[in-house]
Amino acid sequence: METTTTNISSSLSSSINSLFSNLFSSLDNNLYAILDDLTFINTNIFNNKLFANLTSNSPTSGILLISNSLVFGFLIFYSIKLLISNFCIVNNLESPSQFIFKLVICTILMNFSFYFCNLLIDFTSILSSSICSFGESMFNTKIDFSSFVLKLNTILLFNSSIDIFSLDGILKSIISIGFFNLIFSYSLRFVMIQVFILVSPFAILSLCHNSTSFLFKSWLRCFISLLFLQILISIILLATFTILPSYSDLLSKFLYIGSVFALIKSNSYIKDLLGGIGIDLQANISSLSPKF
């Protein structure tokens, strides 16, 4: 009886380990490679055909056609306020010459909004790439998520099989959950960067009136925080690659776990420093859950 129970427990444990080993191998080989494409955004984001049509620099097509039409809306809005000021007091009403001057300047800048976004993305990409290139020259290995996962598997002694009930198995499970969080969070970041690019003409145009200028400040803070996130990620990855030669095996494992959580919380650090929006998956799910 005891032998039968032992055999059943052994078979069940073997089946669970085999299941998780196949899952981890599939994730390592197929899923984690896209983290680099999601995280390190460059000007290739404009190369998507449909997105390029929306972000055309022509003032008579795409988003710029709508934003240029909105210029007349601001002009009508100011004209109505100016007319009302003849009958009652209107606070913070600019002179017609001042408003027209600001409207002309904002309209010109608005039509170059996608070019400015391109410059910001290119600057961020060059800076993050420079940090990774510096690390590559120091450690003779690429500083990216693919190398990061490979190094994690090396220190966890994970090749084709792993005991899920061992310390290494538990650590590997925690890492996999953490990377899933990163994939969804960075996917949200990728989408939100595209959204902020698309609304950039409207954000710049909002500067033409005092009552709407706050929209530009909020847009700029959110857009920069999303872009600068990849600079912090590059620094965290660079710091992570210094861990293995300096500490014992067990301490290195926990430090690598810490680096995964640092990557997960990196958006919160940027948000605390610069402001902006949150892309943390766990926080967003918690905000959607019912409150009792």
Rosetta blueprint (number, residue, H / E / L):
1 M L
2 E H
3 T H
4 T H
5 T H
6 T H
7 N H
8 I H
9 S H
10 S H
11 S H
12 L H
13 S H
14 S H
15 S H
16 I H
17 N H
18 S H
19 L H
20 F H
21 S H
22 N H
23 L H
24 F H
25 S H
26 S H
27 L H
28 D H
29 N H
30 N H
31 L H
32 Y L
33 A L
34 I H
35 L H
36 D H
37 D H
38 L H
39 T H
40 F L
41 I L
42 N L
43 T H
44 N H
45 I H
46 F H
47 N H
48 N L
49 K H
50 L H
51 F H
52 A H
53 N H
54 L H
55 T L
56 S L
57 N L
58 S L
59 P L
60 T L
61 S L
62 G H
63 I H
64 L H
65 L H
66 I H
67 S H
68 N H
69 S H
70 L H
71 V H
72 F H
73 G H
74 F H
75 L H
76 I H
77 F H
78 Y H
79 S H
80 I H
81 K H
82 L H
83 L H
84 I H
85 S L
86 N L
87 F L
88 C L
89 I L
90 V L
91 N L
92 N L
93 L L
94 E L
95 S L
96 P H
97 S H
98 Q H
99 F H
100 I H
101 F H
102 K H
103 L H
104 V H
105 I H
106 C H
107 T H
108 I H
109 L H
110 M H
111 N L
112 F L
113 S H
114 F H
115 Y H
116 F H
117 C H
118 N H
119 L H
120 L H
121 I H
122 D H
123 F H
124 T H
125 S H
126 I H
127 L H
128 S H
129 S H
130 S H
131 I H
132 C H
133 S H
134 F H
135 G H
136 E H
137 S H
138 M H
139 F H
140 N L
141 T L
142 K L
143 I L
144 D L
145 F H
146 S H
147 S H
148 F H
149 V H
150 L H
151 K H
152 L H
153 N H
154 T H
155 I H
156 L L
157 L L
158 F L
159 N L
160 S L
161 S L
162 I L
163 D L
164 I L
165 F L
166 S L
167 L H
168 D H
169 G H
170 I H
171 L H
172 K H
173 S H
174 I H
175 I H
176 S H
177 I H
178 G H
179 F H
180 F H
181 N H
182 L H
183 I H
184 F H
185 S H
186 Y H
187 S H
188 L H
189 R H
190 F H
191 V H
192 M H
193 I H
194 Q H
195 V H
196 F H
197 I H
198 L H
199 V L
200 S H
201 P H
202 F H
203 A H
204 I H
205 L H
206 S H
207 L H
208 C H
209 H L
210 N L
211 S L
212 T L
213 S H
214 F H
215 L H
216 F H
217 K H
218 S H
219 W H
220 L H
221 R H
222 C H
223 F H
224 I H
225 S H
226 L H
227 L H
228 F H
229 L H
230 Q H
231 I H
232 L H
233 I H
234 S H
235 I H
236 I H
237 L H
238 L H
239 A H
240 T H
241 F L
242 T L
243 I L
244 L L
245 P L
246 S L
247 Y L
248 S L
249 D H
250 L H
251 L H
252 S H
253 K H
254 F H
255 L H
256 Y H
257 I H
258 G H
259 S H
260 V H
261 F H
262 A H
263 L H
264 I H
265 K H
266 S H
267 N H
268 S H
269 Y H
270 I H
271 K H
272 D H
273 L H
274 L H
275 G L
276 G L
277 I L
278 G L
279 I L
280 D L
281 L H
282 Q H
283 A H
284 N H
285 I H
286 S H
287 S H
288 L H
289 S L
290 P L
291 K L
292 F L
